């Protein structure tokens, strides 16, 4: 694609990798002297006047060595973290948006210069940034274009990056969030179905506490399924993920009286096989132990979690590789 292989490969010391869309992060973009005058600097052709000299209004950017072009691309589009206009709900309920205003926006207008510049710069943009995916990312483009593989759910017109992202993105952040499991009232038809199929005690024979526990268990099963599906869908990133951040800050059940994260947070790991995992937003040591116990039950040992998948339980404010891009 025009980008040298050596520039795209990641190492454990620098996680970066990623994609293309219209992300936002409400910070002021600092202007580097190397990138001022983007449109004239990145002219796709070398303009030569009739006397054989270069036209001074254009710069022969594509005549530069690929290594130099890549350095310029990185200055413009590699910003550490890519955010998608987080709203008040996101900021209040997800630790991953802590200090999000300190990350500058990528200069995505660069992709409009010409096809070659688009391809070269987009590959670096996709592979070297951390994409902080919005809640419900599976229903955004380009994922909805995959058909039934990501389940039949309402389609949104939101784009998080181009289809090339599925092949180049290596670092993502997702949330195990209550919003993925909206609370639905239990109806007459639900009780009728349960009375006929599952329950040995009819609705009219249950106590108020028994009814609550029954409905709560049904909601928990929906919760486990929704979270597990979201995490398993990380397999759609074809290149394989190097780094995954899982935010459990708002991992409450639909009712909000418990945090059933242990049954879904680790099942996806053996299939996705990331090299590094950060889990944030846990509330107690007990939750950490529950996750480790659940992983062991699913066949993933503590040693594998630590050394093969780089699992780390991170607190808000802990240092992370992406901090070097903060303004």
C-alpha positions as CSV (number, residue, x, y, z in Angstrom):
1,X,0.0,0.0,0.0
2,X,3.0,2.3,-0.1
3,X,3.8,2.0,3.6
4,X,7.0,0.1,4.4
5,X,6.5,-3.1,6.4
6,X,9.0,-1.9,9.0
7,X,6.9,1.1,9.8
8,X,3.8,-0.8,10.4
9,X,5.1,-3.5,12.7
10,X,4.5,-3.0,16.5
11,X,6.6,-4.0,19.4
12,X,5.7,-4.6,23.0
13,X,7.3,-1.3,23.9
14,X,5.0,0.7,21.5
15,X,1.5,-0.6,21.3
16,X,0.2,1.7,18.5
17,X,-1.9,0.4,15.5
18,X,-5.3,1.4,13.8
19,X,-8.3,2.9,11.2
20,X,-10.3,5.8,9.3
21,X,-13.6,7.7,10.2
22,X,-14.7,11.0,11.7
23,X,-13.5,10.8,15.3
24,X,-13.5,13.8,17.7
25,X,-11.7,14.8,20.8
26,X,-12.5,18.4,21.9
27,X,-8.9,19.6,22.2
28,X,-7.1,22.3,20.3
29,X,-4.8,20.8,17.6
30,X,-1.2,22.0,18.0
31,X,0.4,23.0,14.7
32,X,3.8,21.6,14.0
33,X,6.1,23.6,11.7
34,X,6.6,20.5,9.6
35,X,2.9,20.3,8.7
36,X,1.9,23.9,8.1
37,X,0.3,24.4,4.7
38,X,-0.9,20.8,4.3
39,X,-2.6,21.2,1.0
40,X,0.4,22.9,-0.8
41,X,3.0,20.7,1.0
42,X,1.3,17.4,0.0
43,X,0.8,18.2,-3.6
44,X,0.5,14.8,-5.4
45,X,2.6,15.8,-8.4
46,X,5.7,17.7,-9.1
47,X,4.8,20.8,-11.0
48,X,7.5,21.9,-13.5
49,X,7.4,25.1,-15.4
50,X,8.2,25.4,-19.1
51,X,11.9,26.3,-18.4
52,X,12.3,23.0,-16.6
53,X,12.4,24.4,-13.1
54,X,10.0,23.4,-10.2
55,X,7.0,25.6,-9.8
56,X,7.6,27.3,-6.4
57,X,3.9,27.1,-5.5
58,X,4.1,23.3,-5.2
59,X,6.3,20.8,-3.3
60,X,7.2,17.4,-4.8
61,X,6.0,15.5,-1.8
62,X,5.5,12.1,-3.4
63,X,9.1,12.3,-4.6
64,X,10.3,12.1,-1.0
65,X,11.5,8.7,0.3
66,X,8.7,6.6,1.8
67,X,10.4,6.9,5.2
68,X,10.2,10.7,5.2
69,X,6.6,10.6,4.0
70,X,5.7,8.2,6.9
71,X,7.3,10.6,9.4
72,X,5.1,13.4,8.1
73,X,2.0,11.2,8.1
74,X,2.6,10.2,11.7
75,X,2.9,13.8,12.8
76,X,-0.5,14.5,11.3
77,X,-2.6,11.4,12.0
78,X,-1.0,9.4,14.9
79,X,-2.3,11.1,18.0
80,X,-2.5,8.2,20.5
81,X,-6.2,7.9,21.1
82,X,-9.2,8.3,18.7
83,X,-12.4,9.4,20.4
84,X,-15.9,9.6,18.9
85,X,-17.6,12.6,20.5
86,X,-18.2,11.2,24.0
87,X,-21.3,12.5,25.6
88,X,-22.1,13.2,29.2
89,X,-23.1,9.5,29.8
90,X,-19.8,8.3,28.4
91,X,-17.7,10.7,30.4
92,X,-19.6,10.1,33.7
93,X,-19.7,6.3,33.4
94,X,-16.5,5.2,31.7
95,X,-12.9,5.7,33.0
96,X,-11.5,5.4,29.5
97,X,-12.6,9.0,28.8
98,X,-10.5,10.3,31.7
99,X,-8.4,13.2,30.3
100,X,-9.8,12.7,26.8
101,X,-9.5,16.4,26.1
102,X,-5.7,16.1,26.4
103,X,-5.5,14.2,23.1
104,X,-5.4,16.2,19.9
105,X,-7.5,15.4,16.8
106,X,-6.0,13.7,13.8
107,X,-5.7,15.7,10.6
108,X,-8.0,13.5,8.6
109,X,-8.3,16.0,5.8
110,X,-5.0,14.6,4.7
111,X,-6.8,11.6,3.2
112,X,-8.4,13.9,0.6
113,X,-5.1,15.0,-1.0
114,X,-4.9,12.0,-3.4
115,X,-5.4,8.2,-3.5
116,X,-1.7,7.4,-2.8
117,X,-1.5,9.7,0.2
118,X,-4.8,8.4,1.5
119,X,-3.6,4.8,1.4
120,X,-0.2,5.5,2.9
121,X,-1.5,7.8,5.7
122,X,-4.6,5.8,6.5
123,X,-2.6,2.6,7.2
124,X,-0.6,4.4,9.8
125,X,-3.6,6.1,11.3
126,X,-5.4,2.7,11.6
127,X,-2.5,0.7,12.9
128,X,-0.8,3.1,15.4
129,X,-3.7,4.7,17.3
130,X,-5.9,3.3,20.1
131,X,-9.6,3.4,18.9
132,X,-11.9,4.1,21.8
133,X,-15.0,2.5,20.3
134,X,-18.4,3.9,21.3
135,X,-21.0,1.7,23.1
136,X,-22.8,-0.2,20.4
137,X,-19.9,-0.1,18.0
138,X,-21.0,-3.4,16.3
139,X,-24.0,-1.6,14.9
140,X,-21.9,1.1,13.2
141,X,-20.1,1.1,9.8
142,X,-18.2,-0.9,8.8
143,X,-19.4,-3.7,11.1
144,X,-23.0,-3.6,9.9
145,X,-21.8,-4.4,6.4
146,X,-20.7,-7.8,7.6
147,X,-24.3,-9.0,7.7
148,X,-25.5,-11.5,10.2
149,X,-22.0,-12.1,11.6
150,X,-22.6,-9.4,14.2
151,X,-26.2,-10.3,14.9
152,X,-29.4,-8.7,13.6
153,X,-29.6,-5.4,15.4
154,X,-30.8,-1.9,14.5
155,X,-28.6,-0.2,12.0
156,X,-27.0,3.2,12.6
157,X,-25.5,5.5,10.0
158,X,-22.6,6.2,12.3
159,X,-19.1,5.5,10.8
160,X,-16.3,4.7,13.1
161,X,-13.7,4.1,10.4
162,X,-13.4,2.8,6.9
163,X,-13.6,-0.9,5.9
164,X,-9.8,-0.9,5.8
165,X,-9.8,-0.7,9.6
166,X,-10.9,-4.3,9.9
167,X,-7.5,-5.3,8.3
168,X,-5.2,-2.7,10.0
169,X,-6.5,-1.8,13.4
170,X,-4.5,-3.4,16.2
171,X,-5.6,-1.4,19.3
172,X,-9.1,-0.9,20.6
173,X,-10.9,0.1,23.8
174,X,-14.4,-1.2,24.6
175,X,-16.8,-0.9,27.5
176,X,-18.7,-3.7,29.3
177,X,-21.6,-1.3,30.0
178,X,-25.1,-1.4,31.3
179,X,-26.3,0.5,28.3
180,X,-25.8,-2.6,26.2
181,X,-28.6,-4.3,28.2
182,X,-31.5,-1.9,28.5
183,X,-34.1,-2.8,31.2
184,X,-37.2,-4.3,29.6
185,X,-40.4,-4.7,31.6
186,X,-41.6,-8.3,32.1
187,X,-44.9,-8.6,30.4
188,X,-48.0,-10.9,30.7
189,X,-46.7,-12.9,27.7
190,X,-43.3,-13.4,29.4
191,X,-44.8,-14.7,32.6
192,X,-47.2,-16.9,30.6
193,X,-44.3,-18.4,28.6
194,X,-42.3,-19.0,31.8
195,X,-45.2,-20.6,33.6
196,X,-45.7,-23.0,30.8
197,X,-42.1,-23.8,30.0
198,X,-39.7,-23.2,32.9
199,X,-41.4,-22.7,36.2
200,X,-42.7,-25.3,38.6
201,X,-44.5,-22.5,40.5
202,X,-47.0,-20.2,38.7
203,X,-46.8,-16.4,38.9
204,X,-49.8,-16.3,41.2
205,X,-48.1,-18.8,43.6
206,X,-44.8,-16.9,43.8
207,X,-44.0,-14.5,46.6
208,X,-42.9,-11.0,45.7
209,X,-39.2,-11.9,46.5
210,X,-39.4,-15.0,44.3
211,X,-40.8,-13.0,41.4
212,X,-38.0,-10.4,41.8
213,X,-35.4,-13.1,41.8
214,X,-36.8,-14.8,38.8
215,X,-37.0,-11.7,36.7
216,X,-33.5,-10.6,37.9
217,X,-32.0,-14.0,36.8
218,X,-33.6,-13.6,33.4
219,X,-32.1,-10.1,33.0
220,X,-28.7,-11.4,34.1
221,X,-28.7,-14.1,31.4
222,X,-29.5,-11.4,28.9
223,X,-26.7,-9.3,30.3
224,X,-24.1,-12.1,30.1
225,X,-25.1,-12.8,26.5
226,X,-24.9,-9.2,25.3
227,X,-21.5,-8.6,26.9
228,X,-20.1,-11.8,25.7
229,X,-21.3,-11.2,22.1
230,X,-19.8,-7.8,22.1
231,X,-16.4,-9.0,23.3
232,X,-16.4,-12.1,21.0
233,X,-17.1,-9.7,18.0
234,X,-13.5,-8.4,18.5
235,X,-12.6,-11.4,16.3
236,X,-13.7,-9.3,13.3
237,X,-10.5,-7.4,13.4
238,X,-8.7,-9.5,10.8
239,X,-5.1,-8.5,11.6
240,X,-5.4,-9.6,15.2
241,X,-5.5,-7.2,18.1
242,X,-2.3,-6.3,19.9
243,X,-3.9,-4.2,22.7
244,X,-7.4,-4.4,24.2
245,X,-8.7,-2.1,26.9
246,X,-11.9,-3.3,28.7
247,X,-13.7,-0.6,30.8
248,X,-15.9,-2.2,33.5
249,X,-16.8,1.1,35.3
250,X,-20.5,0.8,34.5
251,X,-20.7,-3.0,34.3
252,X,-24.0,-3.1,36.3
253,X,-26.9,-5.4,35.5
254,X,-30.0,-3.8,33.9
255,X,-31.6,-3.3,37.3
256,X,-28.4,-1.8,38.7
257,X,-28.1,-3.8,41.9
258,X,-25.1,-6.1,41.0
259,X,-22.0,-6.2,38.7
260,X,-21.9,-9.6,37.0
261,X,-18.7,-9.1,35.1
262,X,-17.0,-12.3,36.0
263,X,-19.0,-14.5,33.6
264,X,-18.3,-12.6,30.4
265,X,-15.0,-10.6,30.7
266,X,-12.6,-13.5,30.0
267,X,-14.4,-15.9,27.7
268,X,-13.4,-14.0,24.6
269,X,-9.6,-14.0,25.3
270,X,-8.6,-17.5,23.9
271,X,-10.4,-16.6,20.6
272,X,-9.2,-13.0,20.1
273,X,-5.7,-13.7,21.5
274,X,-4.6,-10.1,22.2
275,X,-1.0,-9.5,23.3
276,X,-1.9,-7.0,26.0
277,X,-5.2,-6.5,28.0
278,X,-5.9,-3.6,30.4
279,X,-9.1,-4.0,32.6
280,X,-10.2,-0.8,34.3
281,X,-13.1,0.3,36.4
282,X,-13.2,-2.6,38.9
283,X,-14.4,-1.7,42.3
284,X,-12.8,-4.2,44.6
285,X,-10.2,-7.0,45.0
286,X,-13.1,-9.4,45.0
287,X,-14.0,-8.5,41.5
288,X,-10.5,-9.2,40.3
289,X,-10.5,-12.6,42.0
290,X,-13.9,-13.4,40.4
291,X,-12.5,-12.6,37.0
292,X,-9.4,-14.7,37.6
293,X,-11.5,-17.6,38.9
294,X,-13.9,-17.4,35.9
295,X,-10.9,-17.4,33.5
296,X,-9.5,-20.5,35.2
297,X,-12.9,-22.3,34.8
298,X,-12.9,-21.5,31.1
299,X,-9.4,-23.0,30.7
300,X,-7.2,-20.0,30.9
301,X,-4.6,-20.1,33.6
302,X,-3.3,-17.2,35.7
303,X,0.1,-17.6,34.0
304,X,-1.4,-17.4,30.5
305,X,-3.4,-14.3,31.5
306,X,-0.2,-12.6,32.7
307,X,2.4,-13.7,30.3
308,X,0.6,-14.6,27.1
309,X,-2.1,-11.9,27.2
310,X,-0.4,-9.3,29.3
311,X,-3.5,-8.9,31.6
312,X,-3.3,-5.9,33.9
313,X,-5.9,-4.5,36.3
314,X,-5.5,-0.7,35.9
315,X,-6.7,2.1,38.2
316,X,-7.7,5.5,37.0
317,X,-4.5,7.6,36.8
318,X,-2.1,4.6,36.3
319,X,0.5,5.2,33.7
320,X,-0.1,3.8,30.2
321,X,1.7,3.7,26.9
322,X,-0.7,6.2,25.4
323,X,0.2,9.0,27.8
324,X,3.1,10.1,25.7
325,X,0.6,11.6,23.2
326,X,-1.1,13.8,25.7
327,X,-0.8,17.6,25.2
